[in-house]
Amino acid sequence: MFKGFKDFILRGNVIELAIAVVIGSAFTALVTAFTNNIINPVIAAAGGMNADGLGFKIWENNPATMVNIGAVLTALVTFVITAAVVYFIFVAPMNKINSLVKDRLSTEEPEEEPLPADTALLAEIRDLLKDAAAARSIARTSDLESDLDSELDSDRTR
């Protein structure tokens, strides 16, 4: 049971995923700090003098009814920056590496073009004639050997 768990954990994809989660968490903190300290003040400046930022209250007397458009824009900017960095730092290079490895592993020899029908027929006839000639040569050799043996036997008996 523990061996299967160990194999699962030590599999390359799980290790890469764990690294990605840790790096993603650290990067999310960086992007959040960037948006809170740089983007939000710019949005608040564009939204007017209200300290609440870009947004409005549905009921003026109730602060819980604040529709905070700035927070939505902040989340959108955080998402876009995070997605762009993850894509350009992790996904695009990994895709390039995978395509290079795939190209290197799949270098197949070019397929030979099939012979035209008449050339294939002539090649088959040539091969059959070669086989027939070889068979006749073997037969002649065995006939010569038997003739030679019979002559030697007749010479011995004389």
N, C-alpha and C positions, 0 to 999 in steps of 0.2 A: 504494500500500500504506500509506504513512504518512498520506495524506489520510483514508482510512477509519478508521485508528486515532485520528486527531485528532478526527474527527466522533464517534466512539464515546466518547472521553474527555470531550469538551465537551458531550455530551448532558446535559440537566438531571438525569436520574435518577442518573447516575454521580457527578456532583458532589455531589448530596444524599446519596448513599450514603457517599461518602468523608467528608463532614462528620459524618455519623451515626457512622461507625466511630471517628473521632477523639474526638468528644464521648463516645461510649460507653466508650472506653478511659479517658479522664480520669475519667468518673463511676464506673467500676468501681474505680479506685484510691481514690476518695473513700469509696465504700461499703465497701470492704475495710478501710480504716482505721477506719471507724465500727464495723464488726462486731468487728474485732480489739481495739479499745481500749475499747469500751463494752459490746457484747453478750457477748463471750467472758468478761470478768470476771464478769458477772451469771450466766452459765451455770456458770462454775467455782464461784461462791459457792453456787449451788443444788445443784451436784453433790457438795459436801462439801469437806473440807479437802485433798483430793488435788490436787496442783499440775498434774496432767495434764488437769484439767477433767472434763467430764461424759463418763464412759466407764468401761471396765473392761478388765482384761488377761485373756486366755484362759489364759495360763501366767504365773504371778506372776514367775518368774525371767527371762522373755524379754520385753523392752520392745517388740519387733517385733510382738507379738501384741496390742497395744493396740487395742481397738475404740473409736474416738473419736467418740462420738455428738455431742459439742459441735462438732466440725468439720463434721459433716453439717448440724447446725442452723445453723451459721454460713453455710454455702454456701446453704442454703434461704433464710435471711433476706437474704443478698446478692442472690439471684435475685429474690425478691419485691420488694425495694426497687428494684432496677434496672428490673424489668419495669414497676412502677407509675410510676416517674418517666418512663420512655420513653413509656409509654402516655399519661399525662396531659400531658406537655410536648410530645410530637411527634405521636403518632398521633391523639388526640382533636381537637386544633386543626386538623390537616391534613384529617381527615375532614369537619369543619365547613366549612372553606374549600372543599374539593372539592364539597360539596353545595350551597353558595351559588353557586359558579361554574356548576355543572350547572344549577341552577334559573334562573340569569340567562341562560345560553345556550339553554336549552330553553323559553323563553317563546313558546309557539306561540299563534297566534290560535285562539280557540275555533272548533270546526267548526260550520258551519251545519247546522241540522237539515234533513233532507230534507223536501221538500214532500209532503203527502199525495197519493195517486194522482189524486184528482179535481182538485185544484188544479194539479198538474203537467200534466194533460191539458188543462185550460182555458188554462193559460199557453201550451202548444204550439199550440192552436187560435188564440189571440190572435196569436201570432207569425206563423202561416201567413196569417191574414187581413191582417196588416200588410204582409207581403211581397207578397200578391196585390194589395192596394190600391196599393202602390208601383209594381208592374209595370203596372197599368192606368193610373196617372197618367203614367208614362213613355210608354206607348203613346199616350195622348190628346195629350200634349205633342208627340210626333213627328207625329201626325196633324194637329194644328193648325199645326205648322210647315210641313208639306207643303201644307196648304190655303192658308196664307198665302203661301207661295212661288208656288203656282200662280196666286193672285189677282194678285200683283205682276207675274208674267210676263204675264198677260192684260192688265193695265193698260198695260204697256209696249208691247205690240203694238198697242194701239188708237191 
